Amino acid sequence: MRELAARENAPLVDLYARSTEGVEKLGQEAADELGPVTDGKPDRTHLNAKGSDAIAELVVGELRKAVPELVPSLK
């Protein structure tokens, strides 16, 4: 992925790395609030509304850095 982006001179946003870092900073208990609860257990694969908002903010922040010309279009 990084090699292709470099070869094509394309911006890269590594959402896996950024989201993993974010979850680690939050801690497991807070991170579990970002997803639904299924059968009394946190679903650590899917997002609820709070999780969707958090990931959207992360994406916008990363796009601001990776593609500055998009900034006027981002909320």
Secondary structure, DSSP 4 states (H G I P E B T S, - for coil): -HHHHHHTT-----HHHHHHHHHHHH-HHHHHTTS-EETTEE-SSS--HHHHHHHHHHHHHHHHHH-GGGGGG--
